[in-house]
Amino acid sequence: MKTTFLLFAAVLTLSACSLAPTVPPKAVYDLGPAPAATAAGGALAWRIADVTAPPQLSSEGIAYRLSFQQTQRLEHYRDSLWAAPPPALLTQRLREQLAGTPGCAGKPAALLTVNLDEFEQVFTSPSNSQAVLRLHATLWPAGAGSPVQQHWRVERAAAPDAAGAVRALAQAVDEWTPQLVTWLTASACR
C-alpha cells in the first residue's frame, strides 16, 4: 500500500510539471540591417552626439497608445522588447548611415544633436494603427555661428501588433535618415 501511494504521488508530481503553464520567450527586436550608406571618405562635416529622449522612451519597451480609448495612457507590449532603448538604436543607425558623409572644405566638424520626441505605435481603432517617429535635430557649428534646428514627423501604417510596430518604426527611421542627410548637407556647408 505504501509503495502504491508513493508511486501515485510521484506520478502526480511529474504530471503537474507538464500541466504548468509555459511562458513564451520574449521577442527582442532591433531596427534591422541599415540601408547601404554611400561611402564618400574624407573628413566628417559633423560629429554625432548620442540621441536623447524623454524618460518614457528610454527603456526597451515597445510603446503603443490606444488613442480611441485613452489618449494619455502609454502602454508597452508585454512579450516584445527592443534590443536596446530606442535612443541607443537610433544613435547606432545614425553613426552607420552618416559615417561616410564628407565634410565641408575648410570648415571644422559641427556637432549634431538629435532628440527623439515620439517613437510609438498609435491605434485609432483596434485594427488600425500608425507608427509615429517625431524628433528634432540641432547642428551646432564648431566656430562662430548660430545653431540651426529642424523638426520631423514621419508616420507609417503599421500592422496592429508588436512586430508590425517594429517594422513600421524601422521603415520610418530609414525614410527619415535621407531627409536628415539632405538637411545636414545644406546646413553644414553654408
N, C-alpha and C positions, 0 to 999 in steps of 0.2 A: 504494500500500500504506500509506504514511504517513498519507494523508488518511483512508483507511478505518479505520485504527487510532484516529486522533483522533476521528472520528465515533462509533466504537464506545465509546470512553472517555467521551465526552460523554453518550451515551445511558445508559450505566451509572450515571454520576454523577447524572443527573436522575432516573432510576428509583429510585435508592437514597433520594433525598429523599422520594419518595412512599411508600416502604416503611417509613420511620422511624415508630416508634410515636408516636401523638399523646397528649398529656397533657390530660385533661379539665380544664376550668376548675373551680376550687374554688367550691362553693356557699357563699354568705355569707347568714346569717340574722340577723334581729333578733326582737323579741317581737311584731312586727306592730302594727297600729293599736290604740291603747288604747281600752277601752270608754269610752263617754261619761261624763265626770265631771259631777257635779252642781255647777253654778255657784251659789255661795252669796254670795260677796262678803264684805267686812268684813276685820278683822284675823285673821291666822292664829293658830290655837291652838298651833302648833309650828313650829319651824324644822327642816329636814331635812338631816342630815349625809350625806356621801357613804357609800354602803353599803360595808362592809368584808367581806373574805373571806380565808380562808387561801390560801397561795400556789398550791395546786393548782387553785383556782377563779379565779385572777387572770389567766388567759390567754384567748385567743379560741377555744381548742379546745372542741369539744362532747364532754363526758365521758360515758363509759359504763363499766360494770363487769359482768363475767361472773361473777355470784355462784355459778353452778352449776359453775364451773371453778376460779377462783382469786379469792376474795372480796377479798383485799388488793390486787389489781392494778387500778389505774385506767388506762383507755385513752382515746384520743381518736380520733374519726373522721378519717381521712386527707384526704378530699376535701371536707370541710364545716367551716365555721368560724362563730363568732358575729361579728357586725359590730363588736363591742367586747367587752371582758371582761364576764362576767355581772354583777359588781357595778356596773359603769357602766350597763349596760342596765336593771338594777333601780332604780338611782338615778333615771334619767330617767323610768321608768314611775311611780315614787312621786311625783316632783315634778309630773308631768302630772295624776295622779289626786288628789293632795291639795291642789292649788293653790287651789281654791275653798272649802275647808273653813273654816267660820267659827271664830273664837276664842271664848274664854270671857269674859264680861263682867267687866271689871276685873282680869283676870289677864294678866301678860306671857306671851309665847310661850315654851313649853317647847322643849327640844331633843330631837328624835327621832333615835336612832341605830339602825341595823339591821345585823346581822351575818349574812351568808349562810354557812350551815354545810354545806349539801349542795345541789347543783344538777346532777343527773346522771341518766342512764338506767341502770337496774339490770335485767339479764337474769336470769331464774330458769331459763330454758331458751333454746335458740337461737331459738325463735319467740315467746317470752313475755317482755314487759318492762314496767316501770313507770318513769315519770318521777318523781323524788323531789325535792321542794323542802323544805328544812329550814332554818329561820332563827330568830333571836330579835331582839326589839326592846327598847330601853330608852327610857323617857321621863324626861328629866332636867328637873325643874321649874326655872324661872328664879329663883325666890326660895328661901325656906326650904322644906324638904320633902325627903323621900326619893325616890330614883328608883324607878320601877316597871318590871318586866320581864315579858315574855310570850314563850313559845316556841310555834312552829307546825311541823307536818309535814303536807305535802299530797302525796298520791300520785295519779297519773293513769295509766291504762293507755296504753301507747304502742306504735305500730307498730314493728317491730324494725329500724329504720334511722334515719339522722340526721334526716331530715325528720319522722319520727314522734316522735323525741325532742324536737325543737324545738317542734312543735305541742303536745305534751303539757306541756312545761315552760311554755310561754306560757299555756296554759289554767290550769295550777297557780298561776301568778303572778296571773292575773286572778280566780281563785277566792279566793286569799288576801287580795288588796287590800281587799275589803269587810270581811273579818274584822279587818284591821288598823284600818280606819277606825272600826269599832264599838268596838274596844278603846281606841283613842285618845280617842274622844269620851267614853267612860266614865271614862278615867283623867285626862285633862287638866283637866276641869272639876269634879273632886271637891273 
